[in-house]
Amino acid sequence: MVASQRDIDSYSQAQPAGSPSPEDGAAALDGGAASRRIVVVGGGAAGVRCAERLSRAPNGPPVVVLSDERWRPYDRVRLSALVARELDLAMLDEMPRLERCARLAVLSNRRVVRIDRERKVVVDQRGNELAYDKLVLATGSRARIPPIPGVELKGVFVFRSLADAEGLLARQIASRSTVVIGGGLLGLEAARGMLRFGTRVTVVEHEPRLMFNQLDDEAARRLALGIERLGIGVRVASSVQQIIGMQTPVAVRLKSGEEIDCDTVVIATGITPNVELARDAGIAVGRGIRVDDRMRTSDADIYAVGECSEHRGKLYGLVGPALEQAAVAAENLLGNDSTYRGSVVASSLKVAGCPVFSMGEIDPRSAHYTGHVFADAARYRRLNVHAGRIVGAVGFGDWNTARLRVVALEGHRVWPWQLARFRRTGEITAAASAEQVAAWPATAVVCNCRGVPRGTLSEAAAGGAESVEALGYRTGAGTVCGSCKPLLANLLGAAAARVPVRRALLAFSAAAALVALLGLFLAVPYQESAATDWKWDVIWRAPALKQASGFTLLGLALVASLLSLRKRIARFAFGRFTSWQVAHVVLGVVGCAALGAHTGFRFGANLNLWLMTCFTSLLLAGGIGGTALALGSRLAPRTAQALRKSALWLHVVLLWPLPVLLGFHVLKSYYF
């Protein structure tokens, strides 16, 4: 399915000239009352995400989105796929999802030209006014145009919006030679799109490597080779001095004096935040609109999110941080307490078909960290480590970064033997390939292209999204480069596989924990009266029964210990691990019953006291650990992980002295 000019023409009719004013649109929500109304200026990813969150809140305020584009809200992250004619324009349309939001009006072709902070109204280009209670500025950014002679020629394009994509789609068939100025993500994707009809394409990057801010030298070198194999020429450490031509380009001249013939030039040299609206209203701006940790500007009733915002002196210019900022602003606008501490950007992308990964600090010239490298013919991976923790990572080629992201983003220590394994195998843990996405923190981002966290995906899965496609439809995850689709399948597969077993695990674990807990406080007494015919304490007084229950308990402990071999020895790795877990806790429940039959949960003194304390605590720790494991998807990820680790640690510690205590107990019993 590909986009056609007719598709674009029809899609742009979102707001015909005679459409209602913004005030009329808002009146459809709340009768014109603006006492709670939130106005969002900007229909990009950050503005739409903020509005969507606000409107989905129970009893949320009425929200009006004003966009200066003539299109309905669209997914601009996938514009490169549109230019490459890999998808239909309808697949970018976000209105079907937004139409399900209550109390939300989206008005296109409404450029806001002025903010009257005293009267709390915004004014559009037609003079229409719209009152607000709170205002969100999501004005985004525009393409930065370098001062190159010839940039005004007719065949020179930028690549930021659907209007730009429209121009490139119309130009594709006619162009025979295209030069792309800029070797970042957008520039490389534009180059791939323009390659479709046999056009000769050359990328010119003034930095010494492609994707200068995301990759190191070796990853960028491999990326350049991959792009060249597609038929795209690459020139790095080269600057365009002039675009030559009268009305349309005929060549570009580099500072080296070399000329590259072309009829089309695409400029992708970065962005400039749109701060003029805020600046003219007297709101504090720097390089962007300055915001605090709650995403508020210098005016407490006005927030700013996305590419236009400057947080702690930093501009991100990426969709992931923009969506995080939008979520924080929405929570604060709803009266909740949420703070934004900045973003550690982890990007797993397919750039012109080549998979790359970048996270955190990647500058190879930095002396603040030590680099650890794994490389083979198809893959290159580098970890940057400071004070025993991962501060950055770069990769080229397929890489399952599930475990790596959790370790890095949560600040876990990386040990020397893990780094040695990484240099040898490219993985920091032996079980990296088995990492379950369901175990990630709820805030961990799974889809970097759309900024979708694991918690949102789990909610969608619990709400009936049972396939990768369904998750993509509900959340947008996996709909851009597709590199996260294996992670989505992992999430769904892990959840589906665990549901029936976890219920059994929960039941038996809770039963073991309950019986063990009761055993710590409730001892069954010997029978005090001899008048009754039924003597329950015979199981403790009769030597044969006492021995039977004792050896049963000993055998159960031995079998339960042997079950742990399933996790540690490869030849025992048959059957489902979760089934072995259930078998282990079932033995624990039977062990509780055997312990009660053998002792009545009377602790005694001396050696018996030590043995009973150890045995009962061991069963209790195992029951708590199994319960936490079964409820992992219901508990907060950090809570579940901490509870499981603590219970497992205690379970193992108590297991070690048990054989010695049992040995002395058996010896004592037969000796005396």
C-alpha positions as CSV (number, residue, x, y, z in Angstrom):
1,M,0.0,0.0,0.0
2,V,1.4,3.4,-1.0
3,A,0.4,7.0,-0.6
4,S,-0.9,8.8,-3.6
5,Q,-1.3,12.5,-4.2
6,R,-5.1,12.0,-4.1
7,D,-4.8,10.5,-0.7
8,I,-2.9,13.5,0.5
9,D,-5.3,15.9,-1.0
10,S,-8.3,14.3,0.6
11,Y,-6.5,13.9,3.9
12,S,-5.7,17.6,4.0
13,Q,-9.4,18.5,4.1
14,A,-9.6,18.2,7.8
15,Q,-10.7,21.8,8.3
16,P,-12.5,23.4,5.3
17,A,-12.5,27.2,5.2
18,G,-16.1,27.5,6.5
19,S,-15.4,25.3,9.6
20,P,-16.5,26.6,13.1
21,S,-14.3,28.8,15.1
22,P,-12.3,27.3,18.0
23,E,-14.8,28.7,20.5
24,D,-17.6,27.0,18.6
25,G,-15.7,23.7,18.7
26,A,-15.1,24.1,22.4
27,A,-18.7,24.8,23.0
28,A,-19.5,21.3,21.7
29,L,-17.6,20.0,24.7
30,D,-18.8,22.2,27.6
31,G,-21.4,24.7,26.4
32,G,-18.7,27.4,26.0
33,A,-17.7,27.4,29.7
34,A,-13.9,27.7,30.0
35,S,-13.6,27.3,33.8
36,R,-11.8,24.0,33.4
37,R,-10.8,24.0,29.7
38,I,-7.3,23.1,28.8
39,V,-6.1,24.3,25.4
40,V,-3.1,22.5,23.7
41,V,-1.3,24.5,21.0
42,G,0.2,22.0,18.6
43,G,-1.0,18.8,17.0
44,G,2.3,16.9,17.0
45,A,3.3,13.8,19.1
46,A,3.7,15.6,22.4
47,G,0.6,17.8,22.1
48,V,-1.6,14.8,21.1
49,R,-0.2,12.5,23.8
50,C,-0.9,15.2,26.5
51,A,-4.4,15.8,25.2
52,E,-5.2,12.2,25.0
53,R,-4.1,11.5,28.5
54,L,-6.1,14.4,29.8
55,S,-9.3,13.4,28.0
56,R,-9.1,9.8,29.0
57,A,-9.0,10.7,32.7
58,P,-12.2,10.0,34.7
59,N,-14.2,13.3,34.9
60,G,-11.3,15.0,33.1
61,P,-11.5,18.5,31.8
62,P,-12.5,19.5,28.3
63,V,-9.5,19.7,26.0
64,V,-9.1,21.6,22.7
65,V,-6.1,20.9,20.4
66,L,-5.3,23.7,18.0
67,S,-3.0,22.7,15.1
68,D,-1.5,25.0,12.6
69,E,-1.2,22.3,9.9
70,R,-4.1,21.7,7.5
71,W,-4.0,18.0,8.2
72,R,-5.6,16.0,10.8
73,P,-3.2,14.8,13.5
74,Y,-0.8,12.3,12.1
75,D,2.1,10.1,13.1
76,R,5.1,12.2,11.9
77,V,7.6,9.5,13.2
78,R,6.6,7.3,10.2
79,L,6.9,10.0,7.5
80,S,10.1,8.4,6.2
81,A,8.2,5.2,5.6
82,L,5.5,7.3,3.7
83,V,8.2,8.8,1.5
84,A,9.6,5.4,0.8
85,R,6.0,4.3,-0.2
86,E,6.0,1.5,2.3
87,L,2.6,2.4,3.9
88,D,-0.6,4.1,3.1
89,L,-1.3,7.6,4.3
90,A,-4.3,6.3,6.3
91,M,-1.9,4.4,8.5
92,L,-0.5,7.7,9.8
93,D,-3.9,9.0,10.7
94,E,-4.4,9.4,14.5
95,M,-7.9,10.7,14.5
96,P,-9.6,7.2,14.7
97,R,-7.9,6.8,18.1
98,L,-8.6,10.3,19.2
99,E,-12.3,10.1,18.3
100,R,-12.7,7.6,21.1
101,C,-11.6,10.2,23.6
102,A,-14.4,11.9,25.5
103,R,-14.4,15.7,25.8
104,L,-11.7,16.3,23.2
105,A,-11.9,18.6,20.2
106,V,-9.1,18.7,17.6
107,L,-9.2,21.7,15.3
108,S,-6.7,21.8,12.4
109,N,-5.6,24.8,10.3
110,R,-5.8,27.0,13.4
111,R,-2.5,28.8,13.8
112,V,-2.3,30.6,17.2
113,V,-0.7,34.0,16.7
114,R,-1.0,35.5,20.2
115,I,-1.4,34.6,23.8
116,D,-3.2,37.1,26.1
117,R,-2.1,36.0,29.5
118,E,-4.1,38.6,31.4
119,R,-7.4,37.6,29.8
120,K,-6.2,33.9,29.5
121,V,-7.2,33.6,25.8
122,V,-5.4,32.5,22.7
123,V,-6.0,34.2,19.3
124,D,-5.7,32.4,16.0
125,Q,-4.8,33.8,12.5
126,R,-8.5,34.6,11.8
127,G,-8.9,36.6,14.9
128,N,-10.9,34.0,16.8
129,E,-10.3,33.9,20.5
130,L,-10.4,30.8,22.8
131,A,-10.4,31.1,26.5
132,Y,-8.4,28.6,28.6
133,D,-7.9,27.7,32.2
134,K,-4.6,26.0,31.6
135,L,-2.5,26.2,28.4
136,V,-0.1,23.6,27.0
137,L,2.5,24.8,24.4
138,A,3.5,21.9,22.1
139,T,4.6,24.1,19.2
140,G,7.4,21.7,18.2
141,S,10.3,22.9,16.0
142,R,11.1,23.7,12.4
143,A,13.9,22.6,10.1
144,R,17.1,24.5,10.6
145,I,18.2,26.0,7.3
146,P,22.0,26.6,7.1
147,P,23.1,29.8,5.4
148,I,24.2,28.2,2.1
149,P,23.9,30.2,-1.1
150,G,21.2,28.6,-3.2
151,V,18.9,27.3,-0.5
152,E,16.1,29.4,-2.0
153,L,16.0,27.5,-5.3
154,K,12.9,25.7,-6.2
155,G,14.3,22.1,-6.0
156,V,15.5,22.5,-2.4
157,F,13.4,20.7,0.2
158,V,13.3,20.1,4.0
159,F,11.9,17.1,5.7
160,R,10.0,17.7,8.9
161,S,6.2,17.6,8.2
162,L,3.6,16.0,6.0
163,A,3.7,19.0,3.8
164,D,7.4,18.3,3.3
165,A,6.7,14.7,2.6
166,E,4.1,15.7,0.1
167,G,6.7,17.7,-1.8
168,L,9.2,14.9,-1.8
169,L,6.6,12.4,-3.0
170,A,5.8,14.6,-5.9
171,R,9.5,15.1,-6.6
172,Q,10.5,11.4,-6.4
173,I,9.6,10.4,-10.0
174,A,11.1,13.4,-11.7
175,S,14.4,13.4,-9.7
176,R,17.4,11.7,-11.3
177,S,20.0,12.8,-8.8
178,T,19.4,13.9,-5.2
179,V,21.8,15.3,-2.6
180,V,20.8,15.0,1.1
181,I,22.6,17.5,3.4
182,G,22.8,16.0,6.8
183,G,23.7,12.5,7.9
184,G,21.4,12.2,10.9
185,L,18.4,9.9,11.2
186,L,16.0,12.1,9.2
187,G,18.6,12.7,6.5
188,L,19.3,9.0,6.1
189,E,15.7,8.1,6.0
190,A,15.0,10.8,3.4
191,A,17.9,9.4,1.3
192,R,16.4,5.9,1.5
193,G,13.0,7.3,0.4
194,M,14.4,9.2,-2.6
195,L,16.2,6.1,-3.8
196,R,13.0,4.3,-4.7
197,F,12.8,5.1,-8.5
198,G,16.4,4.5,-9.3
199,T,17.5,8.0,-8.3
200,R,21.2,8.5,-7.6
201,V,21.4,9.7,-4.0
202,T,24.3,11.1,-2.1
203,V,24.4,12.0,1.6
204,V,26.8,14.8,2.7
205,E,27.6,15.1,6.4
206,H,29.9,17.8,7.8
207,E,30.8,15.7,10.9
208,P,33.4,13.0,10.7
209,R,30.8,10.2,10.9
210,L,27.1,9.5,10.3
211,M,24.6,9.9,13.2
212,F,27.3,11.8,15.1
213,N,25.2,12.2,18.3
214,Q,24.1,8.6,18.4
215,L,27.0,6.3,17.2
216,D,30.7,6.0,17.7
217,D,33.2,5.7,15.0
218,E,33.0,1.9,14.4
219,A,29.2,1.7,14.5
220,A,29.0,4.7,12.1
221,R,31.6,3.1,9.8
222,R,29.5,-0.1,9.6
223,L,26.3,1.9,9.1
224,A,28.0,3.8,6.2
225,L,29.0,0.5,4.5
226,G,25.4,-0.7,4.9
227,I,24.0,2.4,3.4
228,E,26.5,2.3,0.5
229,R,25.4,-1.3,-0.2
230,L,21.9,0.2,-0.8
231,G,23.3,2.4,-3.5
232,I,23.5,5.6,-1.5
233,G,26.8,7.6,-1.7
234,V,28.2,8.8,1.6
235,R,30.5,11.8,2.1
236,V,31.5,12.5,5.7
237,A,33.7,15.4,7.0
238,S,32.4,17.3,4.0
239,S,30.5,20.6,4.0
240,V,28.3,22.1,1.2
241,Q,29.6,25.5,0.3
242,Q,27.0,26.3,-2.4
243,I,24.0,25.0,-4.2
244,I,24.6,25.8,-7.8
245,G,21.7,26.6,-10.2
246,M,19.5,29.4,-11.6
247,Q,16.0,28.3,-10.8
248,T,16.5,24.7,-9.8
249,P,19.7,23.0,-8.5
250,V,22.2,21.5,-11.0
251,A,24.9,20.7,-8.5
252,V,26.3,21.2,-5.0
253,R,29.8,22.4,-4.5
254,L,31.7,21.1,-1.4
255,K,34.2,23.1,0.5
256,S,36.9,20.8,-1.0
257,G,35.9,22.2,-4.4
258,E,34.3,18.9,-5.5
259,E,31.0,19.3,-7.3
260,I,28.2,16.7,-7.2
261,D,25.6,16.9,-10.0
262,C,22.0,16.9,-8.7
263,D,18.5,18.2,-9.6
264,T,17.1,17.9,-6.0
265,V,18.5,18.9,-2.6
266,V,17.0,17.8,0.7
267,I,18.2,19.7,3.9
268,A,18.1,17.7,7.1
269,T,20.6,19.6,9.3
270,G,18.7,19.7,12.6
271,I,15.9,21.7,14.1
272,T,15.1,25.0,15.7
273,P,12.5,25.1,18.5
274,N,9.4,27.3,17.9
275,V,9.6,29.7,20.8
276,E,8.3,32.9,19.2
277,L,4.7,32.5,20.5
278,A,5.9,32.1,24.1
279,R,8.6,34.8,23.8
280,D,6.1,37.4,22.4
281,A,3.8,36.6,25.4
282,G,6.6,37.4,27.9
283,I,7.3,33.8,28.8
284,A,10.9,33.0,29.7
285,V,12.8,31.3,26.8
286,G,16.4,30.3,26.2
287,R,17.1,28.0,23.3
288,G,13.7,26.6,24.0
289,I,10.7,27.5,26.3
290,R,12.1,27.1,29.8
291,V,10.2,24.7,32.0
292,D,10.6,23.3,35.5
293,D,10.4,19.7,36.7
294,R,6.6,19.8,36.4
295,M,6.8,21.1,32.8
296,R,5.5,24.6,33.9
297,T,6.8,27.7,32.2
298,S,7.4,31.0,34.0
299,D,3.6,31.4,33.9
300,A,2.2,28.9,36.3
301,D,-0.9,28.4,34.1
302,I,1.1,27.6,31.0
303,Y,3.0,24.4,30.4
304,A,5.4,23.4,27.5
305,V,6.3,20.0,26.2
306,G,8.2,18.4,23.4
307,E,10.7,19.8,21.0
308,C,9.9,23.4,21.9
309,S,10.7,22.9,25.7
310,E,14.0,23.4,27.4
311,H,14.4,21.5,30.7
312,R,17.4,22.2,32.9
313,G,19.2,23.8,30.0
314,K,18.7,20.8,27.7
315,L,16.8,20.3,24.4
316,Y,16.1,16.7,23.4
317,G,14.5,17.0,20.0
318,L,13.4,13.3,20.1
319,V,10.0,11.7,20.4
320,G,10.7,9.6,23.4
321,P,11.5,12.4,25.8
322,A,8.7,14.5,24.3
323,L,6.2,11.8,25.2
324,E,7.6,11.5,28.7
325,Q,7.2,15.2,29.1
326,A,3.6,15.1,27.8
327,A,2.7,12.5,30.4
328,V,4.2,14.5,33.3
329,A,2.4,17.6,32.2
330,A,-0.9,15.8,31.9
331,E,-0.5,14.3,35.4
332,N,0.1,17.7,36.9
333,L,-2.7,19.3,35.0
334,L,-5.0,16.6,36.5
335,G,-4.0,17.6,40.0
336,N,-1.5,14.7,40.6
337,D,2.1,15.1,41.5
338,S,4.6,14.1,38.8
339,T,8.1,15.3,38.1
340,Y,10.4,15.1,35.1
341,R,14.0,14.5,35.8
342,G,15.3,14.3,32.3
343,S,15.5,11.4,29.9
344,V,18.1,8.7,29.3
345,V,17.5,8.1,25.7
346,A,17.7,4.5,24.5
347,S,17.2,4.2,20.7
348,S,16.8,0.9,18.9
349,L,16.2,1.8,15.3
350,K,16.5,0.5,11.8
351,V,18.3,3.3,9.9
352,A,17.8,2.7,6.1
353,G,17.3,-1.0,6.9
354,C,20.4,-1.3,9.2
355,P,19.7,-2.0,12.9
356,V,21.5,0.3,15.3
357,F,21.3,0.9,19.0
358,S,22.3,3.9,21.1
359,M,21.9,4.7,24.8
360,G,23.3,7.3,27.1
361,E,26.8,8.6,26.8
362,I,28.5,7.4,23.6
363,D,31.3,10.0,22.8
364,P,34.3,7.7,22.2
365,R,36.7,10.6,23.1
366,S,35.4,10.9,26.7
367,A,37.8,10.0,29.5
368,H,35.0,9.7,32.0
369,Y,34.3,6.0,31.2
370,T,35.9,2.9,29.9
371,G,34.8,1.2,26.7
372,H,34.3,-2.6,26.4
373,V,33.9,-3.9,22.9
374,F,32.5,-7.0,21.3
375,A,32.7,-7.4,17.5
376,D,32.4,-10.0,14.8
377,A,31.7,-9.8,11.1
378,A,28.0,-9.0,11.5
379,R,27.8,-7.2,14.9
380,Y,29.5,-4.5,16.8
381,R,28.7,-3.6,20.4
382,R,30.3,-1.2,22.9
383,L,29.5,-0.7,26.6
384,N,30.7,2.5,28.3
385,V,31.2,1.9,32.0
386,H,31.9,4.3,34.8
387,A,32.3,3.3,38.5
388,G,31.0,-0.2,37.8
389,R,27.8,1.0,36.1
390,I,26.8,1.3,32.4
391,V,26.5,4.9,31.3
392,G,26.2,4.3,27.6
393,A,26.0,1.7,24.9
394,V,26.3,1.6,21.1
395,G,25.6,-1.2,18.7
396,F,25.3,-2.1,15.1
397,G,23.5,-5.3,14.0
398,D,20.8,-7.3,15.7
399,W,21.0,-7.0,19.5
400,N,18.5,-8.1,22.1
401,T,19.0,-5.3,24.5
402,A,16.2,-6.3,26.9
403,R,18.5,-7.2,29.9
404,L,21.0,-4.4,29.0
405,R,18.3,-1.7,29.3
406,V,17.1,-2.9,32.7
407,V,20.6,-3.1,34.0
408,A,21.6,0.4,32.7
409,L,18.4,2.3,33.3
410,E,18.0,1.0,36.9
411,G,21.7,1.6,37.7
412,H,22.6,-2.0,38.6
413,R,26.3,-2.7,39.1
414,V,28.1,-4.6,36.3
415,W,30.8,-7.0,37.7
416,P,34.1,-7.7,36.0
417,W,33.1,-11.2,35.0
418,Q,30.0,-9.8,33.3
419,L,32.2,-7.4,31.3
420,A,34.5,-10.3,30.5
421,R,31.5,-12.3,29.2
422,F,30.4,-9.3,27.2
423,R,33.8,-9.0,25.5
424,R,33.6,-12.7,24.7
425,T,30.0,-13.1,23.7
426,G,28.4,-9.7,23.3
427,E,26.0,-10.3,26.3
428,I,26.4,-9.2,29.9
429,T,24.5,-12.2,31.3
430,A,24.3,-15.8,30.2
431,A,20.5,-15.6,30.2
432,A,20.2,-12.4,28.2
433,S,18.4,-14.1,25.4
434,A,15.7,-15.4,27.9
435,E,14.9,-12.0,29.3
436,Q,11.2,-11.5,29.7
437,V,9.9,-8.1,28.8
438,A,7.0,-8.7,31.3
439,A,9.6,-8.4,34.0
440,W,10.7,-4.9,32.9
441,P,9.8,-1.9,35.1
442,A,6.5,-0.4,34.0
443,T,8.2,2.8,33.0
444,A,10.9,1.1,30.8
445,V,10.4,2.1,27.2
446,V,9.9,-0.9,24.8
447,C,9.1,1.0,21.6
448,N,11.6,3.8,21.3
449,C,10.1,5.2,18.1
450,R,6.8,5.9,19.7
451,G,8.0,6.1,23.4
452,V,5.6,3.3,24.6
453,P,6.6,2.0,28.0
454,R,6.1,-1.6,29.2
455,G,3.3,-0.6,31.6
456,T,1.1,0.8,28.8
457,L,1.7,-2.4,26.7
458,S,0.8,-4.6,29.6
459,E,-2.4,-2.6,30.2
460,A,-3.3,-3.0,26.5
461,A,-2.6,-6.7,26.6
462,A,-4.8,-7.1,29.7
463,G,-7.5,-5.2,27.9
464,G,-7.7,-7.7,25.1
465,A,-4.8,-6.8,22.7
466,E,-3.6,-10.4,22.2
467,S,-1.4,-10.0,19.2
468,V,1.5,-7.8,18.1
469,E,-0.8,-6.2,15.6
470,A,-3.4,-5.4,18.2
471,L,-0.8,-3.9,20.5
472,G,0.4,-1.7,17.6
473,Y,-3.1,-0.5,16.8
474,R,-3.8,0.4,20.4
475,T,-0.5,1.9,21.4
476,G,1.5,2.5,18.2
477,A,4.3,0.2,19.3
478,G,6.1,-1.6,16.6
479,T,4.5,0.5,13.8
480,V,7.6,2.5,12.8
481,C,10.8,0.6,12.3
482,G,9.5,-2.7,13.6
483,S,12.7,-3.5,15.6
484,C,10.7,-3.8,18.8
485,K,8.2,-6.4,17.4
486,P,10.3,-9.3,18.9
487,L,9.9,-7.6,22.3
488,L,6.2,-7.3,21.9
489,A,6.0,-10.9,21.0
490,N,8.1,-11.7,24.0
491,L,5.7,-9.8,26.2
492,L,2.6,-11.4,24.9
493,G,4.1,-14.9,24.7
494,A,5.5,-14.7,28.3
495,A,2.2,-13.5,29.6
496,A,0.2,-16.1,27.7
497,A,2.4,-18.9,28.8
498,R,2.4,-18.0,32.5
499,V,-1.3,-17.4,33.1
500,P,-2.5,-21.0,33.8
501,V,0.6,-22.0,35.7
502,R,0.8,-18.9,37.8
503,R,-2.6,-19.5,39.3
504,A,-1.5,-22.9,40.5
505,L,1.8,-21.4,41.7
506,L,-0.1,-18.7,43.6
507,A,-2.5,-21.2,45.3
508,F,0.2,-23.6,46.5
509,S,2.7,-20.9,47.4
510,A,0.1,-19.1,49.5
511,A,-0.9,-22.3,51.2
512,A,2.7,-23.2,52.1
513,A,3.3,-19.7,53.4
514,L,0.1,-19.7,55.5
515,V,0.7,-23.2,57.0
516,A,4.3,-22.3,57.8
517,L,3.3,-18.9,59.3
518,L,0.6,-20.6,61.5
519,G,3.2,-23.2,62.5
520,L,5.4,-20.5,63.9
521,F,2.7,-19.5,66.4
522,L,0.3,-22.4,66.8
523,A,1.6,-25.7,68.2
524,V,-0.7,-28.8,68.3
525,P,-0.7,-30.1,72.0
526,Y,-0.6,-33.7,73.1
527,Q,-3.9,-35.2,74.1
528,E,-4.4,-34.4,77.8
529,S,-7.3,-36.7,78.5
530,A,-7.3,-40.5,78.1
531,A,-11.1,-40.8,78.3
532,T,-11.7,-40.4,74.5
533,D,-11.4,-43.3,72.1
534,W,-9.8,-41.3,69.3
535,K,-6.2,-40.4,70.2
536,W,-4.8,-38.0,67.6
537,D,-1.4,-37.8,69.3
538,V,-0.6,-41.4,68.4
539,I,1.2,-40.2,65.3
540,W,3.8,-38.6,67.6
541,R,3.9,-41.3,70.2
542,A,4.0,-44.4,68.0
543,P,7.7,-45.0,67.0
544,A,6.7,-46.5,63.6
545,L,4.5,-43.5,62.6
546,K,7.1,-41.1,63.9
547,Q,9.7,-42.7,61.7
548,A,7.4,-42.8,58.7
549,S,6.6,-39.1,58.9
550,G,10.2,-38.2,59.6
551,F,11.6,-40.1,56.6
552,T,8.8,-38.8,54.4
553,L,9.8,-35.2,55.4
554,L,13.5,-36.1,54.7
555,G,12.6,-37.5,51.3
556,L,10.5,-34.5,50.4
557,A,13.3,-32.1,51.3
558,L,15.7,-34.1,49.2
559,V,13.4,-34.2,46.1
560,A,12.6,-30.5,46.4
561,S,16.3,-29.7,46.5
562,L,16.9,-31.9,43.4
563,L,14.3,-29.9,41.5
564,S,16.7,-26.9,41.6
565,L,18.9,-28.8,39.2
566,R,16.5,-27.9,36.4
567,K,17.7,-24.4,36.6
568,R,21.5,-25.1,36.8
569,I,22.3,-28.2,34.8
570,A,21.5,-28.4,31.1
571,R,20.7,-32.1,31.0
572,F,17.8,-31.5,33.3
573,A,16.4,-28.7,31.1
574,F,13.3,-30.7,29.9
575,G,9.7,-29.6,30.4
576,R,8.5,-26.2,31.2
577,F,10.4,-24.4,33.9
578,T,7.2,-22.9,35.3
579,S,5.8,-26.5,35.7
580,W,8.9,-27.4,37.7
581,Q,8.3,-24.3,39.9
582,V,4.8,-25.5,40.6
583,A,6.1,-29.0,41.4
584,H,8.6,-27.4,43.9
585,V,5.9,-25.5,45.8
586,V,3.5,-28.5,45.8
587,L,6.3,-30.4,47.5
588,G,6.6,-27.5,49.9
589,V,2.9,-27.8,50.8
590,V,3.2,-31.5,51.3
591,G,6.3,-30.9,53.3
592,C,4.3,-28.5,55.6
593,A,1.8,-31.3,56.2
594,A,4.6,-33.8,56.9
595,L,6.3,-31.4,59.3
596,G,3.0,-31.1,61.1
597,A,2.5,-34.8,61.2
598,H,6.1,-35.3,62.6
599,T,6.2,-32.5,65.2
600,G,2.7,-31.0,65.6
601,F,4.7,-27.7,65.0
602,R,6.0,-28.0,68.6
603,F,9.5,-26.4,68.5
604,G,11.0,-28.1,71.6
605,A,14.4,-27.0,72.8
606,N,18.1,-27.0,71.8
607,L,18.7,-28.9,68.6
608,N,15.0,-29.4,67.9
609,L,14.4,-25.7,68.3
610,W,17.1,-24.9,65.8
611,L,15.9,-27.5,63.3
612,M,12.2,-26.5,63.5
613,T,13.0,-22.8,63.2
614,C,15.2,-23.4,60.2
615,F,12.6,-25.8,58.6
616,T,9.6,-23.6,59.2
617,S,11.3,-20.4,58.1
618,L,12.6,-22.1,55.0
619,L,9.0,-23.1,54.0
620,L,7.7,-19.6,54.8
621,A,10.4,-17.9,52.7
622,G,9.7,-20.3,49.8
623,G,6.0,-19.7,50.1
624,I,6.5,-15.9,50.1
625,G,8.9,-16.1,47.2
626,G,6.5,-18.2,45.1
627,T,3.6,-15.9,45.9
628,A,5.6,-12.8,44.8
629,L,6.6,-14.7,41.6
630,A,3.0,-15.6,40.9
631,L,1.8,-12.0,41.5
632,G,4.6,-10.4,39.6
633,S,2.3,-8.8,37.0
634,R,0.0,-7.5,39.7
635,L,2.6,-5.9,41.9
636,A,4.8,-2.9,41.2
637,P,7.8,-4.2,39.3
638,R,10.4,-2.9,41.8
639,T,8.3,-4.3,44.7
640,A,7.9,-7.7,43.1
641,Q,11.6,-7.9,42.2
642,A,12.7,-6.9,45.7
643,L,10.3,-9.3,47.4
644,R,11.4,-12.2,45.1
645,K,15.1,-11.5,45.6
646,S,14.8,-11.2,49.4
647,A,12.7,-14.4,49.8
648,L,15.0,-16.3,47.5
649,W,18.1,-15.2,49.4
650,L,16.5,-16.2,52.7
651,H,15.4,-19.5,51.2
652,V,18.9,-20.4,50.0
653,V,20.6,-19.2,53.2
654,L,18.3,-21.4,55.4
655,L,18.7,-24.4,53.1
656,W,22.5,-24.7,53.7
657,P,22.4,-25.6,57.5
658,L,19.4,-27.9,57.1
659,P,21.4,-31.1,56.0
660,V,23.7,-30.7,59.0
661,L,20.9,-30.2,61.5
662,L,18.9,-33.1,60.0
663,G,22.0,-35.3,60.3
664,F,22.5,-34.5,63.9
665,H,18.8,-35.0,64.5
666,V,18.7,-38.4,63.0
667,L,21.9,-39.4,64.8
668,K,20.5,-38.2,68.1
669,S,17.2,-40.0,67.6
670,Y,18.9,-43.4,66.9
671,Y,21.7,-43.0,69.4
672,F,19.4,-42.4,72.3
